Amino acid sequence: MLKHLKVLLYPFSLLYGLVMWVRNRLYDSNMLTAVEFDLPVIAVGNLSVGGTGKTPHVEYLIKLLKDNHQVATLSRGYNRRTSGYLLADTTSTAAQLGDEPMQFHQKFPEIAVCVGEERMLAIPQLLGERPETQVILLDDAFQHRSVKPGQNILITEYGRRFTKDHVVPFGRLREGRKGYERANCIIVSKCPPQLSDTEKAAIRQEIAPLPHQQLFFTSLTYGDLYDMFSGTPVVAPADTTILLVCGIARPEPLLQRLKESYKSVFLLSFPDHYYYSVPDLEKIHRELDNLPGSNKLVVTTEKDAVRLQLLSEQLRPLNLPIAVMPVEISFLFGEGDSFNNYIFTYVDQFGSNHD
């Protein structure tokens, strides 16, 4: 049945792919204009819809640059309950910014975090409010072509590489595979930590990076659990019963990581970027109560935590033990320094803007 449905979707995939091809050709031929800005602009995005591990890569760039540069992030603010340009401040919430920008704001309060659907208009507004800005990171902007970034970083998931995918709705690509040619740098994400040199070479041959393109490989590294409310470390023995609660595109890597450390792990999954409701909290409470064992813990992601915190007042009376598991990326084959130098070389060629 599913196979027949996919066949029916194929013509729509061709049509959507054609629309995106025409749009890209209009930009490539300068019939549609892309605006450039006189400071380093780094776009991070993907060809597919969700689940490539984009957010920890943006955070890696923030940590790499923030000590020596005035960094700003600009996101669309997917699924937020506001519209237009908005610069994060101490009163901002995930509902106003979206979960990913709110996560950036909580973890890196020293940088400027803003959202805006029209990035071409949002950047001048950002520079007007924060003229000291020296580097802008465009989050999820690979298809947002009205701004021409100086560096386009394309992320493709190891287990779902764009080379083996198709345009939506038949596949998961937002545009045709040929779109990869716009990238300056391609990162294969969520690789097994022990990826072999042989498989690395095979993937390189499969992707066939162009002469101007850099290719890197990363894996996910999960950090230590901490309490969602207090931020203090949470120590959970191996016999703890874990209820993983998350609304992300691909919970499988985190689920597998938890199963490596705990004997009893259960998943309660919600849609990606999901806003939790009071009935959801009650459901989580019931699910945890019904699980076996006396030592139980709810584990969630940083992205889910900023959405759950919208219901802090309703959560506290439930006395749910909720721990957050952070995630970072690690570059494989000892190529982290090479990537860092690649980024520094690009950024430093602009000198110190706005001094």
Contacts in CASP RR format, 6 or more apart in sequence:
PFRMAT RR
TARGET T0000
AUTHOR 0000-0000-0000
METHOD contacts of the structure
MODEL  1
MLKHLKVLLYPFSLLYGLVMWVRNRLYDSNMLTAVEFDLPVIAVGNLSVG
GTGKTPHVEYLIKLLKDNHQVATLSRGYNRRTSGYLLADTTSTAAQLGDE
PMQFHQKFPEIAVCVGEERMLAIPQLLGERPETQVILLDDAFQHRSVKPG
QNILITEYGRRFTKDHVVPFGRLREGRKGYERANCIIVSKCPPQLSDTEK
AAIRQEIAPLPHQQLFFTSLTYGDLYDMFSGTPVVAPADTTILLVCGIAR
PEPLLQRLKESYKSVFLLSFPDHYYYSVPDLEKIHRELDNLPGSNKLVVT
TEKDAVRLQLLSEQLRPLNLPIAVMPVEISFLFGEGDSFNNYIFTYVDQF
GSNHD
6 170 0 8 1.000
9 169 0 8 1.000
9 170 0 8 1.000
10 170 0 8 1.000
12 169 0 8 1.000
12 170 0 8 1.000
13 166 0 8 1.000
13 167 0 8 1.000
13 168 0 8 1.000
13 169 0 8 1.000
13 170 0 8 1.000
13 171 0 8 1.000
14 167 0 8 1.000
16 167 0 8 1.000
16 168 0 8 1.000
16 169 0 8 1.000
17 167 0 8 1.000
17 175 0 8 1.000
17 176 0 8 1.000
20 143 0 8 1.000
20 167 0 8 1.000
20 174 0 8 1.000
20 175 0 8 1.000
20 176 0 8 1.000
21 175 0 8 1.000
21 176 0 8 1.000
21 178 0 8 1.000
23 32 0 8 1.000
23 145 0 8 1.000
24 145 0 8 1.000
24 175 0 8 1.000
24 179 0 8 1.000
26 32 0 8 1.000
27 34 0 8 1.000
27 145 0 8 1.000
32 145 0 8 1.000
32 146 0 8 1.000
33 146 0 8 1.000
34 145 0 8 1.000
34 146 0 8 1.000
34 147 0 8 1.000
34 148 0 8 1.000
35 120 0 8 1.000
35 123 0 8 1.000
35 146 0 8 1.000
35 147 0 8 1.000
35 148 0 8 1.000
36 147 0 8 1.000
36 148 0 8 1.000
36 150 0 8 1.000
37 123 0 8 1.000
37 127 0 8 1.000
37 136 0 8 1.000
37 147 0 8 1.000
38 350 0 8 1.000
38 353 0 8 1.000
39 133 0 8 1.000
39 134 0 8 1.000
39 135 0 8 1.000
39 136 0 8 1.000
39 350 0 8 1.000
39 353 0 8 1.000
39 354 0 8 1.000
40 134 0 8 1.000
40 135 0 8 1.000
40 136 0 8 1.000
40 150 0 8 1.000
40 151 0 8 1.000
40 346 0 8 1.000
40 347 0 8 1.000
40 350 0 8 1.000
41 123 0 8 1.000
41 135 0 8 1.000
41 136 0 8 1.000
41 138 0 8 1.000
41 147 0 8 1.000
41 148 0 8 1.000
41 149 0 8 1.000
41 150 0 8 1.000
41 151 0 8 1.000
42 61 0 8 1.000
42 135 0 8 1.000
42 136 0 8 1.000
42 137 0 8 1.000
42 138 0 8 1.000
42 149 0 8 1.000
42 150 0 8 1.000
42 151 0 8 1.000
42 153 0 8 1.000
42 343 0 8 1.000
42 346 0 8 1.000
43 138 0 8 1.000
43 141 0 8 1.000
43 142 0 8 1.000
43 144 0 8 1.000
43 147 0 8 1.000
43 149 0 8 1.000
43 150 0 8 1.000
43 151 0 8 1.000
43 152 0 8 1.000
43 153 0 8 1.000
44 54 0 8 1.000
44 57 0 8 1.000
44 58 0 8 1.000
44 61 0 8 1.000
44 137 0 8 1.000
44 138 0 8 1.000
44 139 0 8 1.000
44 140 0 8 1.000
44 141 0 8 1.000
44 142 0 8 1.000
44 153 0 8 1.000
44 155 0 8 1.000
45 52 0 8 1.000
45 54 0 8 1.000
45 139 0 8 1.000
45 140 0 8 1.000
45 141 0 8 1.000
45 142 0 8 1.000
45 153 0 8 1.000
45 154 0 8 1.000
45 155 0 8 1.000
46 52 0 8 1.000
46 54 0 8 1.000
46 140 0 8 1.000
46 142 0 8 1.000
46 154 0 8 1.000
46 155 0 8 1.000
46 156 0 8 1.000
46 162 0 8 1.000
46 174 0 8 1.000
47 142 0 8 1.000
47 154 0 8 1.000
47 156 0 8 1.000
47 162 0 8 1.000
47 165 0 8 1.000
47 173 0 8 1.000
47 174 0 8 1.000
47 175 0 8 1.000
47 176 0 8 1.000
47 177 0 8 1.000
47 179 0 8 1.000
47 180 0 8 1.000
48 156 0 8 1.000
48 157 0 8 1.000
48 160 0 8 1.000
48 162 0 8 1.000
48 165 0 8 1.000
48 172 0 8 1.000
48 173 0 8 1.000
48 174 0 8 1.000
49 168 0 8 1.000
49 172 0 8 1.000
49 173 0 8 1.000
49 174 0 8 1.000
49 249 0 8 1.000
50 172 0 8 1.000
50 249 0 8 1.000
50 250 0 8 1.000
50 272 0 8 1.000
51 157 0 8 1.000
51 248 0 8 1.000
51 249 0 8 1.000
51 250 0 8 1.000
51 272 0 8 1.000
52 155 0 8 1.000
52 156 0 8 1.000
52 157 0 8 1.000
52 160 0 8 1.000
52 189 0 8 1.000
52 190 0 8 1.000
53 155 0 8 1.000
53 157 0 8 1.000
53 189 0 8 1.000
53 190 0 8 1.000
53 220 0 8 1.000
53 329 0 8 1.000
54 139 0 8 1.000
54 140 0 8 1.000
54 155 0 8 1.000
55 100 0 8 1.000
55 103 0 8 1.000
55 139 0 8 1.000
55 303 0 8 1.000
56 220 0 8 1.000
56 327 0 8 1.000
56 328 0 8 1.000
56 329 0 8 1.000
57 153 0 8 1.000
57 155 0 8 1.000
57 187 0 8 1.000
57 189 0 8 1.000
57 218 0 8 1.000
57 329 0 8 1.000
58 73 0 8 1.000
58 100 0 8 1.000
58 104 0 8 1.000
58 137 0 8 1.000
58 139 0 8 1.000
59 104 0 8 1.000
59 107 0 8 1.000
59 108 0 8 1.000
59 328 0 8 1.000
60 328 0 8 1.000
60 329 0 8 1.000
61 137 0 8 1.000
61 343 0 8 1.000
62 71 0 8 1.000
62 73 0 8 1.000
62 104 0 8 1.000
62 108 0 8 1.000
62 111 0 8 1.000
62 137 0 8 1.000
63 108 0 8 1.000
64 340 0 8 1.000
64 343 0 8 1.000
65 71 0 8 1.000
65 135 0 8 1.000
65 343 0 8 1.000
65 347 0 8 1.000
66 108 0 8 1.000
66 110 0 8 1.000
66 111 0 8 1.000
69 134 0 8 1.000
69 135 0 8 1.000
69 347 0 8 1.000
70 111 0 8 1.000
70 112 0 8 1.000
70 130 0 8 1.000
70 132 0 8 1.000
70 133 0 8 1.000
70 134 0 8 1.000
70 135 0 8 1.000
70 354 0 8 1.000
71 108 0 8 1.000
71 111 0 8 1.000
71 112 0 8 1.000
71 133 0 8 1.000
71 134 0 8 1.000
71 135 0 8 1.000
71 136 0 8 1.000
71 137 0 8 1.000
72 111 0 8 1.000
72 112 0 8 1.000
72 113 0 8 1.000
72 114 0 8 1.000
72 126 0 8 1.000
72 130 0 8 1.000
72 133 0 8 1.000
72 135 0 8 1.000
72 136 0 8 1.000
72 137 0 8 1.000
73 101 0 8 1.000
73 104 0 8 1.000
73 111 0 8 1.000
73 112 0 8 1.000
73 113 0 8 1.000
73 114 0 8 1.000
73 136 0 8 1.000
73 137 0 8 1.000
73 138 0 8 1.000
73 139 0 8 1.000
74 114 0 8 1.000
74 115 0 8 1.000
74 116 0 8 1.000
74 119 0 8 1.000
74 122 0 8 1.000
74 123 0 8 1.000
74 126 0 8 1.000
74 136 0 8 1.000
74 137 0 8 1.000
74 138 0 8 1.000
74 139 0 8 1.000
74 141 0 8 1.000
75 97 0 8 1.000
75 98 0 8 1.000
75 100 0 8 1.000
75 101 0 8 1.000
75 104 0 8 1.000
75 113 0 8 1.000
75 114 0 8 1.000
75 115 0 8 1.000
75 116 0 8 1.000
75 138 0 8 1.000
75 139 0 8 1.000
75 140 0 8 1.000
76 115 0 8 1.000
76 116 0 8 1.000
76 117 0 8 1.000
76 119 0 8 1.000
76 139 0 8 1.000
76 140 0 8 1.000
76 141 0 8 1.000
76 144 0 8 1.000
77 97 0 8 1.000
77 98 0 8 1.000
77 100 0 8 1.000
77 101 0 8 1.000
77 115 0 8 1.000
77 116 0 8 1.000
77 117 0 8 1.000
78 98 0 8 1.000
78 100 0 8 1.000
78 140 0 8 1.000
78 273 0 8 1.000
79 98 0 8 1.000
79 99 0 8 1.000
79 273 0 8 1.000
79 275 0 8 1.000
80 94 0 8 1.000
80 95 0 8 1.000
80 96 0 8 1.000
80 97 0 8 1.000
80 98 0 8 1.000
80 115 0 8 1.000
81 95 0 8 1.000
81 96 0 8 1.000
82 95 0 8 1.000
82 96 0 8 1.000
82 97 0 8 1.000
82 115 0 8 1.000
83 117 0 8 1.000
84 115 0 8 1.000
84 116 0 8 1.000
84 117 0 8 1.000
84 118 0 8 1.000
84 122 0 8 1.000
85 114 0 8 1.000
85 115 0 8 1.000
85 116 0 8 1.000
85 118 0 8 1.000
85 121 0 8 1.000
85 122 0 8 1.000
85 125 0 8 1.000
85 126 0 8 1.000
86 92 0 8 1.000
86 96 0 8 1.000
86 97 0 8 1.000
86 114 0 8 1.000
86 115 0 8 1.000
86 116 0 8 1.000
87 112 0 8 1.000
87 113 0 8 1.000
87 114 0 8 1.000
87 125 0 8 1.000
87 126 0 8 1.000
87 129 0 8 1.000
87 130 0 8 1.000
88 97 0 8 1.000
88 101 0 8 1.000
88 102 0 8 1.000
88 105 0 8 1.000
88 112 0 8 1.000
88 113 0 8 1.000
88 114 0 8 1.000
88 115 0 8 1.000
92 102 0 8 1.000
92 105 0 8 1.000
93 102 0 8 1.000
93 309 0 8 1.000
93 310 0 8 1.000
94 102 0 8 1.000
94 306 0 8 1.000
94 307 0 8 1.000
94 309 0 8 1.000
94 310 0 8 1.000
95 275 0 8 1.000
95 310 0 8 1.000
96 102 0 8 1.000
97 105 0 8 1.000
97 113 0 8 1.000
97 115 0 8 1.000
98 115 0 8 1.000
98 273 0 8 1.000
98 306 0 8 1.000
99 273 0 8 1.000
99 303 0 8 1.000
99 304 0 8 1.000
99 306 0 8 1.000
99 307 0 8 1.000
100 139 0 8 1.000
100 140 0 8 1.000
100 303 0 8 1.000
101 113 0 8 1.000
101 114 0 8 1.000
101 115 0 8 1.000
101 139 0 8 1.000
102 306 0 8 1.000
103 302 0 8 1.000
103 303 0 8 1.000
103 306 0 8 1.000
104 111 0 8 1.000
104 113 0 8 1.000
104 139 0 8 1.000
105 113 0 8 1.000
106 306 0 8 1.000
107 302 0 8 1.000
112 126 0 8 1.000
112 129 0 8 1.000
112 130 0 8 1.000
112 133 0 8 1.000
114 122 0 8 1.000
114 125 0 8 1.000
114 126 0 8 1.000
115 122 0 8 1.000
116 122 0 8 1.000
118 146 0 8 1.000
119 138 0 8 1.000
119 141 0 8 1.000
119 144 0 8 1.000
119 146 0 8 1.000
119 147 0 8 1.000
120 146 0 8 1.000
120 147 0 8 1.000
123 136 0 8 1.000
123 147 0 8 1.000
126 133 0 8 1.000
126 136 0 8 1.000
127 133 0 8 1.000
131 354 0 8 1.000
132 354 0 8 1.000
133 354 0 8 1.000
134 347 0 8 1.000
134 350 0 8 1.000
134 352 0 8 1.000
134 353 0 8 1.000
134 354 0 8 1.000
135 347 0 8 1.000
138 144 0 8 1.000
138 147 0 8 1.000
138 149 0 8 1.000
141 147 0 8 1.000
141 149 0 8 1.000
142 152 0 8 1.000
142 154 0 8 1.000
142 174 0 8 1.000
142 182 0 8 1.000
142 183 0 8 1.000
143 174 0 8 1.000
143 175 0 8 1.000
150 184 0 8 1.000
150 346 0 8 1.000
151 184 0 8 1.000
151 185 0 8 1.000
151 343 0 8 1.000
151 346 0 8 1.000
152 182 0 8 1.000
152 183 0 8 1.000
152 184 0 8 1.000
152 185 0 8 1.000
153 183 0 8 1.000
153 184 0 8 1.000
153 185 0 8 1.000
153 186 0 8 1.000
153 187 0 8 1.000
154 180 0 8 1.000
154 182 0 8 1.000
154 183 0 8 1.000
154 185 0 8 1.000
154 186 0 8 1.000
154 187 0 8 1.000
155 186 0 8 1.000
155 187 0 8 1.000
155 189 0 8 1.000
156 162 0 8 1.000
156 163 0 8 1.000
156 180 0 8 1.000
156 186 0 8 1.000
156 187 0 8 1.000
156 188 0 8 1.000
156 189 0 8 1.000
156 207 0 8 1.000
157 188 0 8 1.000
157 189 0 8 1.000
157 190 0 8 1.000
157 250 0 8 1.000
158 188 0 8 1.000
158 189 0 8 1.000
158 190 0 8 1.000
158 191 0 8 1.000
158 192 0 8 1.000
158 195 0 8 1.000
158 203 0 8 1.000
158 217 0 8 1.000
159 190 0 8 1.000
160 172 0 8 1.000
161 188 0 8 1.000
161 203 0 8 1.000
161 206 0 8 1.000
161 207 0 8 1.000
162 173 0 8 1.000
162 177 0 8 1.000
162 180 0 8 1.000
163 177 0 8 1.000
163 206 0 8 1.000
163 207 0 8 1.000
165 171 0 8 1.000
165 172 0 8 1.000
165 173 0 8 1.000
165 177 0 8 1.000
166 172 0 8 1.000
166 173 0 8 1.000
167 173 0 8 1.000
167 174 0 8 1.000
167 175 0 8 1.000
167 176 0 8 1.000
168 174 0 8 1.000
180 186 0 8 1.000
180 207 0 8 1.000
181 210 0 8 1.000
183 213 0 8 1.000
184 212 0 8 1.000
184 213 0 8 1.000
184 214 0 8 1.000
185 213 0 8 1.000
185 214 0 8 1.000
185 215 0 8 1.000
185 216 0 8 1.000
185 339 0 8 1.000
185 342 0 8 1.000
186 207 0 8 1.000
186 209 0 8 1.000
186 213 0 8 1.000
186 214 0 8 1.000
186 215 0 8 1.000
186 216 0 8 1.000
187 215 0 8 1.000
187 216 0 8 1.000
187 217 0 8 1.000
187 218 0 8 1.000
188 203 0 8 1.000
188 207 0 8 1.000
188 215 0 8 1.000
188 216 0 8 1.000
188 217 0 8 1.000
188 218 0 8 1.000
189 218 0 8 1.000
189 219 0 8 1.000
189 220 0 8 1.000
189 329 0 8 1.000
190 218 0 8 1.000
190 219 0 8 1.000
190 220 0 8 1.000
190 253 0 8 1.000
191 217 0 8 1.000
191 218 0 8 1.000
191 219 0 8 1.000
191 332 0 8 1.000
192 219 0 8 1.000
193 219 0 8 1.000
193 330 0 8 1.000
193 332 0 8 1.000
195 217 0 8 1.000
195 219 0 8 1.000
195 332 0 8 1.000
195 333 0 8 1.000
197 333 0 8 1.000
200 217 0 8 1.000
200 332 0 8 1.000
200 333 0 8 1.000
203 217 0 8 1.000
204 215 0 8 1.000
207 215 0 8 1.000
209 215 0 8 1.000
214 339 0 8 1.000
214 342 0 8 1.000
216 331 0 8 1.000
216 332 0 8 1.000
216 335 0 8 1.000
216 336 0 8 1.000
216 338 0 8 1.000
216 339 0 8 1.000
217 331 0 8 1.000
217 332 0 8 1.000
217 333 0 8 1.000
217 335 0 8 1.000
218 329 0 8 1.000
218 330 0 8 1.000
218 331 0 8 1.000
218 332 0 8 1.000
219 329 0 8 1.000
219 330 0 8 1.000
219 332 0 8 1.000
220 253 0 8 1.000
220 257 0 8 1.000
220 327 0 8 1.000
220 328 0 8 1.000
220 329 0 8 1.000
220 330 0 8 1.000
221 327 0 8 1.000
221 328 0 8 1.000
221 329 0 8 1.000
221 330 0 8 1.000
222 254 0 8 1.000
222 257 0 8 1.000
222 325 0 8 1.000
222 326 0 8 1.000
222 327 0 8 1.000
222 328 0 8 1.000
223 325 0 8 1.000
223 326 0 8 1.000
223 327 0 8 1.000
223 328 0 8 1.000
224 233 0 8 1.000
224 234 0 8 1.000
224 326 0 8 1.000
225 233 0 8 1.000
225 234 0 8 1.000
225 235 0 8 1.000
225 236 0 8 1.000
225 299 0 8 1.000
225 323 0 8 1.000
225 324 0 8 1.000
225 325 0 8 1.000
226 232 0 8 1.000
226 233 0 8 1.000
226 234 0 8 1.000
226 323 0 8 1.000
226 324 0 8 1.000
226 326 0 8 1.000
227 233 0 8 1.000
227 234 0 8 1.000
227 322 0 8 1.000
227 323 0 8 1.000
227 324 0 8 1.000
228 300 0 8 1.000
228 305 0 8 1.000
228 308 0 8 1.000
228 309 0 8 1.000
228 322 0 8 1.000
228 323 0 8 1.000
228 324 0 8 1.000
229 312 0 8 1.000
229 316 0 8 1.000
229 322 0 8 1.000
231 324 0 8 1.000
234 297 0 8 1.000
234 323 0 8 1.000
236 242 0 8 1.000
236 262 0 8 1.000
236 295 0 8 1.000
236 297 0 8 1.000
236 323 0 8 1.000
237 295 0 8 1.000
238 261 0 8 1.000
238 262 0 8 1.000
238 263 0 8 1.000
239 262 0 8 1.000
239 263 0 8 1.000
239 264 0 8 1.000
239 295 0 8 1.000
240 262 0 8 1.000
240 264 0 8 1.000
240 295 0 8 1.000
240 296 0 8 1.000
240 297 0 8 1.000
241 262 0 8 1.000
241 264 0 8 1.000
241 265 0 8 1.000
241 266 0 8 1.000
241 291 0 8 1.000
241 292 0 8 1.000
241 293 0 8 1.000
241 295 0 8 1.000
241 296 0 8 1.000
241 297 0 8 1.000
242 258 0 8 1.000
242 262 0 8 1.000
242 264 0 8 1.000
242 265 0 8 1.000
242 266 0 8 1.000
242 296 0 8 1.000
242 297 0 8 1.000
242 299 0 8 1.000
243 266 0 8 1.000
243 267 0 8 1.000
243 268 0 8 1.000
243 284 0 8 1.000
243 287 0 8 1.000
243 288 0 8 1.000
243 291 0 8 1.000
243 296 0 8 1.000
243 297 0 8 1.000
243 298 0 8 1.000
243 299 0 8 1.000
244 251 0 8 1.000
244 254 0 8 1.000
244 255 0 8 1.000
244 258 0 8 1.000
244 265 0 8 1.000
244 266 0 8 1.000
244 267 0 8 1.000
244 268 0 8 1.000
244 299 0 8 1.000
244 300 0 8 1.000
245 268 0 8 1.000
245 270 0 8 1.000
245 284 0 8 1.000
245 298 0 8 1.000
245 299 0 8 1.000
245 300 0 8 1.000
245 304 0 8 1.000
245 322 0 8 1.000
246 254 0 8 1.000
246 267 0 8 1.000
246 268 0 8 1.000
246 269 0 8 1.000
246 270 0 8 1.000
246 300 0 8 1.000
246 301 0 8 1.000
246 304 0 8 1.000
247 269 0 8 1.000
247 270 0 8 1.000
247 271 0 8 1.000
247 272 0 8 1.000
247 273 0 8 1.000
247 274 0 8 1.000
247 301 0 8 1.000
247 303 0 8 1.000
247 304 0 8 1.000
248 254 0 8 1.000
248 272 0 8 1.000
248 301 0 8 1.000
248 303 0 8 1.000
248 304 0 8 1.000
249 272 0 8 1.000
251 267 0 8 1.000
251 269 0 8 1.000
254 301 0 8 1.000
254 325 0 8 1.000
254 327 0 8 1.000
255 265 0 8 1.000
255 267 0 8 1.000
257 325 0 8 1.000
258 265 0 8 1.000
258 299 0 8 1.000
258 325 0 8 1.000
259 265 0 8 1.000
264 291 0 8 1.000
264 292 0 8 1.000
264 293 0 8 1.000
266 287 0 8 1.000
266 291 0 8 1.000
268 283 0 8 1.000
268 284 0 8 1.000
268 287 0 8 1.000
270 276 0 8 1.000
270 280 0 8 1.000
273 307 0 8 1.000
274 307 0 8 1.000
275 307 0 8 1.000
275 310 0 8 1.000
276 307 0 8 1.000
276 308 0 8 1.000
276 310 0 8 1.000
276 311 0 8 1.000
277 311 0 8 1.000
278 311 0 8 1.000
278 314 0 8 1.000
281 311 0 8 1.000
281 314 0 8 1.000
281 315 0 8 1.000
281 318 0 8 1.000
281 320 0 8 1.000
282 318 0 8 1.000
284 298 0 8 1.000
284 320 0 8 1.000
285 318 0 8 1.000
285 320 0 8 1.000
288 296 0 8 1.000
288 298 0 8 1.000
288 320 0 8 1.000
296 321 0 8 1.000
297 321 0 8 1.000
297 322 0 8 1.000
297 323 0 8 1.000
298 320 0 8 1.000
298 321 0 8 1.000
298 322 0 8 1.000
298 323 0 8 1.000
299 322 0 8 1.000
299 323 0 8 1.000
299 324 0 8 1.000
299 325 0 8 1.000
300 308 0 8 1.000
300 322 0 8 1.000
300 323 0 8 1.000
300 324 0 8 1.000
300 325 0 8 1.000
301 324 0 8 1.000
301 325 0 8 1.000
301 327 0 8 1.000
302 324 0 8 1.000
302 325 0 8 1.000
302 326 0 8 1.000
302 327 0 8 1.000
305 322 0 8 1.000
305 324 0 8 1.000
308 315 0 8 1.000
308 322 0 8 1.000
315 322 0 8 1.000
331 338 0 8 1.000
331 339 0 8 1.000
END
